[in-house]
Amino acid sequence: MEKQLNNQQVADQEQALVKYENVKKQFGETEVLTGLDLAIQPGEKVALIGPSGSGKTTIIRMLMTLEKPTSGVIKIDGEPLWHKKVGGKLVPADEKHLRRLRTDIGMVFQHFNLFPHMTILRNVTEAPIHVLGLSKEEATERAVDMLNKVGLGDKLDAYPEQLSGGQKQRVAIARAVVMRPKVMLFDEVTSALDPELVGEVLQVIKDLAEETDMAMILVTHEMDFARDVADRVVFLHNGQIEEQGNPSEILENPKSERLQAFLSRFLA
Amino acid sequence: MTWDWQFAIEIFPDIASAIWLVIGVTFGAYLVSLSFGLILTFLRRSSFKPLAFLTYWFIEFVRSTPPLVQLFFVYFALPAIGITLNKYLAGILTLGIHYATYVSEVYRSGIDAVPKGQWEASRAMNFTKIHTWFRVILPQAIPPVIPMLGNYLLVLFKETPILMAIGVGEFLQEAQLIGAANFRYLEPITIVGLLFLLLSYPSAILINKLEKRSKLGYSANKKQKGMSVVGTDGEAVKQSAGG
């Protein structure tokens, strides 16, 4: 089965880790995404920017399987995420299929979403033990290692309610990274933080971007951060990609009027 | 007719002797309501719509009919279709199922209060549905509703006299028999009231304490529970942190 898939991949010459093919998403009457085509290479860091309601968060939520696309196909390593191939035909995926593909994806949320009834350590070991099937010792070692890296090695026994927003978000990053996904999704991870706590979280992500070969998709309003971390910046407007390219090109020499207008609001 | 102390003292042990039966029936029915209530909660959220709909109507039906009628139905009518239960089992199941419908509403309110982000994080962590329910959602949904659940224990306890109708020898049944034999009802019935008060009041205080505690955070709870919680996890941590 796997061999077949590999041959297919080679045949398709698909190197993209994540690929959106004409993906549309509607909430009721509102069309949030109107036919998105986007490919992300292994290890690539992509920043999604754009006004609120432009569909950037929806893009990563569909990849995390929190939102189902209305139409179109999303592929991970060439394999459809929301569909299964049965006899050459694509049928809606079942939970088993989603669980298998989800192992490649990790996500950090705007509001952290830590588990409040678990200690910091258990927040980070829970999935490695129960999803990856690691032993408790192995999971603990991995978790402590990761928590040290985000500077919270001394908070293992604390509960989320005892931490600041910035610390919570760093735990949330550790919790996702410890699963070693191929692509990490960051959903406006500093939007809910007090301004003085933003820096520490961005620094952790920057370090992570430099050290690992994970792909990252970052939905953000921090333009300087996007410039520092991203290999490519994608500007979305009304559910479509309006402009994309390398960060300096996009942020310093925007071509479309909409992007110019959008960026001028940040400079003011 | 005046209060006869000697008679009261004489009959008190006879009535109070039902105490273990009453406690047994109460906790038996309570366990049924806690577990069956959880099952009803799950069924009502089923993605298979007919099942969710059926459960909804079952809950509505049970809640809007009197427990006494349900008791008669279970004990006297069910044998007609071949289901015969002894009076204790019939009593426990009837009270248990009746209160399960209320308890399932309590669970539901607790579950609804868990932020949506907890479901999303569970999905992002790739937990199974069962793991999400039992390790993430319910541990957050239940503690805040423990006082409400405790309250239903008291309400259920006070409902046990209806079991007299099918001949279960609880407090009221005993008092009624003694009263009929001696043509004196004042003392026996007063004693029944007193026994209920004696058992209810301390329980109410206990529930009050639980309520105060449930308002404290998770970290405060850990300290109150003592060292055992810290011990098991903490040790493993120190070892690997050192090595």
Interface residues (C-beta under 8 A of the other chain):
Chain A: M64 T65 L66 E95 R99 R102 T103 I105 G106 M107 F109 H111 F112 N113 L114 F115 P116 H117 T119 L121 R122 E126 A127 H130 V131 K136 E137 T140 E141 V144 G153 L156 D157 A158 Y159 E161 Q162 R175 A176 M179
Chain B: P115 G117 Q118 E120 A121 R123 A124 M125 N126 F127 T128 K129 H131 R135 V136 P139 Q140 G217 Y218 S219 K222 V230 D233 G234 A236 V237 S240 A241
